[in-house]
């Protein structure tokens, strides 16, 4: 019998049983303002016999245990975008509640994070890339172990790069700090452009920094 594999074009990841799949609708920042979205996910999951719903580290709700011949119907009824759970691309933008909801936040991380998600989610890159956007130094979105981390302070945004919590764990390096919110996207564009131009295939930002040297990378990004 042919062994099933991930169906990237369908946003479907084969499960341990090698028979069923998990899909993860994209929920930017993990924020749902309309509870009917939750009802739809629950109703569609029940209708098509999902085995479980799983809250993911990328702030999505994975629908686990879908039969292959039901994947298209599930997506059609959900009417939601696919989360970029696999591939050499921007996988996720993890966002804390920030000044919209959290009493400790010092910067508007939710607005910034949603803008980043809109601009970059799913963008193809030399390797996988994850963002973490936190409104204060508690860093609830774990920016220090993300490829690009944004951490709010009283004086603006601290931008760190090269973090990873995977098999080769790495704490991010400080790129710059005290950046006004309106200037953050321009710096991210420079980081992405440098990464595209200088990284090897499958090389994450931290690996690129270790190969090229932090001073060289900072100079290349900031000039």
N, C-alpha and C positions, 0 to 999 in steps of 0.2 A: 504494500500500500504506500502511495506517495506521502512523504512526510510534509505536513503543512508548515508554512513559514509566514513571517509577518507580511501583511498586505499594506505596504506604505501608501499606495494611492488611495486606499480606503481608510487610512488612519487606524488600522486594526493590528493589534499585537497578539500573536498566537500565545496561548496559555500553556501551562505545564502539561495539561492533558494532551496537547498537540492536536486537539480537535476543535476547541472553541477559541474565541477571540475576546479581547478587551478593547473598547474604544473610549476616548476621553474628549467629550465636547469642550471647546475652548471657553473658559470663563475668565475674562481678563481680571487679573488681580484677585480672583476668587470672590468678587463682589457680585451679589445678585440682589437687585433692587425690586424685582418683580417676583413674588413668591410663586407665580404661575409657572415660571421656568422650572422650579423644583418639582412642581406637580407633574409637569410634562415629562421630565426625566424619570420620575418614579413610575408614571403610568406606562410609558414606552418600555421601560425596563421590565415591568411586570408582564406586559402584553407579549413580549418576545422571549420570555423565559430566562432573563439574566439570572446568574447564580449569586451575584453580590453587587453592591455599590461600594466603591472605595474612594475615600478622600485622599488625593495624592499630594505629594510634596510640592507640586507645581500649582497648587490651589485649583485643581479641577476635580470633577467627580467622574471617576472611571466606571464604566458599565462593563462588568466582568462576566464572561461565560456566554457570549452570544454565538450562535451557530453561524457558520460562514454564509449560508444561503439567506440569512436574515440581516446581514450587515447593511446592505443598501437600503432596505426598508426602514431600519432603525434610524439611519441618518436622515432619510427623507421625512420621517415623522417628527424627528427632533427639530429639524430646520435650524441647526446650529453649525458654526464653523468647527473644523477639526482642530484639536490641540496638536501642536508639533511635538509629539512625545518621543520621536526617534529621528535619526538622520543628522547630517552635518549642517546644522542650521541653528538659529536662535530658538532654543527649546522652550524657554519659559521666562517670564518676568514676574518674580515674586515680590509682592507689595504688602507693606504693613498698612493698617488703617490710617495712620498719620493724623494730620490736623483735622480731618473730617470727623474723626471719632475718638482718637486717643488723647488723653489729658497730658501725656508726657511728650508728645510730638513737638518738634521745633521747626519742621519744614513740611510743606504740602506734598508729601510723598505719593499720595493717591493720585492726584492730578498728574504729577510728573510720571509716575509709573504707568498709568493708563495711556499717556501719550507715547511713551517708549514702546509699550505693547503694540499700539496701533502702527507705529513706524517699523518695528523690527521683528515682531513675532513671525517665525517661519522663514526669515531671510536665510538664504543659502550662504554658507561660509566654509572656510577650510576645515573647521572642526566644529563640534557642538559648543554652544555658548549659552550661559545662563546669567540673568540679571538678578540682583537683589536690591530693592529700594526700600529704605527704612527712614522714617521721619525723625529718629533720634539715635543716639549712640548705643542704645540697648540693642540695636541692629536685629530686630525681630525677623527681618527678611534675609538674615544671614549673609550680608554683603561681603564679609571677610572670607567666605568660602564660595563665592561666585566669581565667574570670569570678569564681570563688571559689577562692582558694588557701589551704591550711592547711599551715603549716610548723612542724615541731617544734623546740623549743629546750629547753635545760636547765631553763628556768623556766616552761615551758608552751607553748601554741600561739600562733603568730603568724597572724593572719587578714588576708589581703589580698583586695582586690576590684577588678574592672574590667580584668583582663588579657585579652589576645587576641593570638594569633599569626597571624591571618588577613590579609586584604588591607589592613586598617587596623590594623597591629600596635600594641600598647599594653602597656606595663608596668603591672602592677597597683599600686594605692595601698594603703598600710597602713591598715587599719581599726582594729585593736586588737591587743594582744599580752599575753603572760604569762597566757593563759586556761587554766584547768584542763580536762582532757579532758571531765569531766562537765558542763561549761558550754558546750561548743562548739555542740552541736545547737541549744540555745536561741537562740544568736546567729545561726546559719544560718537558723533560722525567721524571725527578724526581718529578715534580709537579703532572703529570698525574699518576705516580705510587703510590704516596702517596694518591691521591684522590681515586683511585681505591681500595686501601687497607683499607681506613678509612671512606669513606662516606657511608651514608645510601641511600637506593634507593630513587630516586627523590630529593635528597639533593644536592643543588648546592654548589660550593666551599665556597661562603660566609656564607651559613648556617652551613657548616661544621666548618669553622673558629669560628663562634659564639658559637658553641657547645663545641669545643675542646680547644679554646683559641688560640690567634694569636701566642704567644710565642711557644706553643707546636707544632703548625703547622709549623712554621718557622724552629724550631729545627728538626722536622721530615723530612722536605724537604732538608734542607741545611746541616744538621748534626752538 
